[in-house]
Amino acid sequence: MALRMTKWLDWLDSRAAWQFVVILYIVRWCFIVPYMIAAKFLFTDARISEASLPEELSGMNPVMLFANIVIIAPLLETLLECSLPFFALSLIHRKKGKLPARPWLFVIISAMLMMLLHPMLAAVVPSFVTGLFLAYCYAHFAARNFGSALMYTTAFHGAINIVGWSMIVFADTA
């Protein structure tokens, strides 16, 4: 199993940047959608409503909401959840040499930070899983340069959040 996963990750890492991000994005949904379906049965209405959007955001202009959810939040969260821990671990590893090609410690730490920033019970698992994917994306590009890591990871996160934005904006019209 581990060998197959390594071969798959090697294959993924060899893709062009846009292909890497698109494939990772699609695979992430393959993990999240079954959880979302199961969550409908696992969580009571009270726990699901706990994860709903705060009222001050639900009444916001759709363009401002888009800017907040799809651009600003992913950028800030990438800086907090990925850039900071990656930089810290890079400093620690600098003494030992360079970071490993797949810095799993960073990926786990970053995913845990994502989970901590989304503390609602119904969002714990999706936040952690999403954090794993975002951190892997960040680590892949950070090996080249900070700008690429920030740009691709923020775009990945924004593409995830655009689904939520669409559900918020268009739910009232249905």
Secondary structure, DSSP 4 states (H G I P E B T S, - for coil): -HHHHHHHHHHHHTS-HHHHHHHHHHHHHHHHHHHHHHHHHHS-HHHHHHTSPPHHHHTS-HHHHHIIIIIIHHHHHHIIIIIHHHHHHHHHHHTTSSPPSS-HHHHHHHHHHHHHHS--GGGHHHHHHHHHHHHHHHHHHHTT-HHHHHHHHHHHHHHHHHHHHHHHHHHTT-
